[in-house]
Amino acid sequence: MSTVVDTFRFVRNQQVEALPPPNLARGPIAWIRENLFSGPFNTILTLVVLYLLYVIIPPIVDFVFVNAVWTGTDRDACRAETAGHPVGACWAFVIDKINYFVYGSYPVTERWRVNIFFALLALGVVWLLWLRAPRRDLGAIYFFWLFPILSYILLTGGDADFSNGFWLGFIVLSALIVAGFGAAARFLNAPVKPAVLIGAGIVAVIGITLALLEADWGLQPVPTALWGGILVTLLVATVGIVFSLPFGILLALGRRSKLPIVRMASVIFIEFVRGVPLITVLIMANTMLPLFLPGDMTVDRLARPLIGVAFFASAYMAEVVRGGLQAMPKGQYEGAMSLGLNYPQMMILIILPQALRIVIPGIVNTFIGLFKDTSLVAIVGIFDLIKTIEASRIDPNWAAPTISYTGYAFAALFYFVFCWGMSRYSLGVERRLATGHKH
Amino acid sequence: MKKALVSIAFGLTASLLATGASAQATLNSVKQKGFLTCGSNTGLAGFGVPDAQGNWTGLDVEFCRAMAAAIFDDPTKVRFIPLAAKDRFTALQSGEVDVLARNSTATMSRETQLGLDFPAINYYDGQGFMVRKKLGVSSAKELNGASICTQQGTTTELNLADYFRANNMKYEVVAFATSDETFKAYDSGRCDAFTTDASGLYAERLRASAPDDHIVLPEIISKEPLGPAVRHGDNQWGDIVKFTHMAMLNAEELGVTKANVEQMKTSDNPEIKRLLGTEGKFGEAVGLTNDWAVRIIKHIGNYGESFERNVGEGSRLKIKRGQNALWTKGGLQYGIPIR
């Protein structure tokens, strides 16, 4: 019977279970062998790094957590002889002073206004940064127009109190702007009516803004000398960011423009601002400006560094954006023109979306740099976070050996959280937007 | 038109305009504004420090509050503009602040070249030394051969050199870039003595790992008369600054305090009567009301009270009165008579 023979034939109808690789080629041991000890050089490096970590990490952990003091009302809590053990970071100091670090000297009863400002800022940031948020065009209007006005009214109390001469000047200037748009349109053989409407629209937006600023909202005025802490740090950074991106794009376009005056003006502005250190701009603004202005006029002390930082960031942003514009292949421009698009359409619809995507890392890099540069305003006596910490750490009530380190550690944590957040966000956006470039 | 354009430009960019005071008639402009602007320190223990709520406290701060009390009968009607050392004098010159009470040393060049007046000295400071108790030194004269921690490139370094040369002593200077580093080095035993302004010595000692192990030596080797400053050219305003301080000194000398000022109004002592305005019209002569001194003492207290509360025994600094004691007690604070 042939079937008997068949019974000896063995056909495996199931996949045999694969054996695991040998122990030395898998698991953490193999990973360590491959990555950390793959040769004598790497072995030495690994050992050196391990030793350095051993030297650095335990004292930091000791300082920040193990020996840290979390509760207490004055210096006695944070002194080794009264606390009875070696004292590391004195977080009780930060907890005690946290309101000062956040609001500065902003009047206690008015601090809800600052909280609303923080909430509005968060709303604007999320609206613009969350790529799937609804109506991001409205978000842009909110962030770049409504939000600054609301912040101004909330933080200062509004009621800007412009003089009659100011409004007279504004009306004259408005008429000039509208007339200028009309004249330019006629000169360029474009239809006059839409040009005049655009001019009137610009004037109307500015007028509404000014009227909102002057309206009396019944809020108690809070002079900027009282602002401080995280409020000022975020304010300076936000003003820099809000101002620098649009202004930087305009400057970059201006620098590549074929109109000689526009190009020269952009080049001079960018090169001049980039040619001086920020600290010089700040000291110039805070120390010299009051001497140049007529006696009855001063610019607010906080506004001076705000303007300085905004200009400074714009110049850097312009160069970043220009990098993106340069990287656009010529065909993109030619393609856009062959479709019959005019210059604004070409830039807004074709060039800028691609160019800005290329330079996202550069833009975020500039923002991170700007965010940290805001601490320079401390030098001209503006109470940003760093300055409030510096002023608090000398408080005799909290005089203890580790108070300064604790204050700076808190500042480091604050800056790290924000800068790291920005950098992670930019990575995420790059990954999402880069899909078209993967071939 | 140009002016309008300029103001529009600022309105558009900053939207934050404020008006400065003109050089003349500061008192009128202060009264018109309804508050005093005071250039203050950005942070100096005992002289100008923010508390946990951000309210400024300190000896210089209380001086400005005393002025606001004299003018408005309300010590809160003062805005403090913290000024860095670099821009403090320009802020005063440009009219941004009405008075500068920011531990500034009165010197001739500041009065003549910068066009400032220092009408009063509210704190006599000077460079001193701190040593460890176990060193067994009780006078700076015994510091021969010592190593001394000091901050680089400051006048303290020069004063130190002068003092040791004048006394024919040897020393070794160990200099650091910042005051923090300097004190840290001294605290960790890097040098025998630490030198800076005496008021600073007390503040630094508090931060030492064992404050009780250190003493401040009695010698003061330099003159640092600290006082409020005003612009040249408005003598009435200068007088107000001067007599705000003098009123506080006279009050201390006459025993008028925050607590007893109301009862003192009925005193028969002619000096007290003139001080408190129950006799004569001294307040009106300087553009204030006759009870100006009462307002100061009622809200702030006399000089001694302010001193003890901010830098003396009532504070953590525990600075001795020393040169800042009244002249009757061997100090330099001499209130010129109000008559």
Interface residues (C-beta under 8 A of the other chain):
Chain A: R75 A80 E81 D96 K97 N99 Y100 Y103 G104 S105 Y106 V108 Y152 T156 A160 F162 S163 G165 F166 L168 G169 F170 V172 L173 I206 L210 L213 P223 T224 A225 L226 G228 I283 N286 T287 M288 P290 L291 L293 G295 D296 M297 T298 V299 D300 R301 L302 A303 L306 I307 I379 V380 G381 F383 K387 T388 E390 A391 S392 I394 D395 P396 N397 A399 A400 P401 I403 S404
Chain B: M1 K3 A4 L5 S7 I8 F10 G11 L12 T13 A14 S15 L16 L17 A18 T19 G20 S22 A23 T42 G43 L44 A45 G46 V49 P50 D51 A52 Q53 G54 N55 W56 R79 F80 I81 P82 L83 A84 K86 D87 T90 A91 Q93 S94 G95 E96 D180 D187 A203 L206 R207 A208 S209 A210 S315 R316 L317
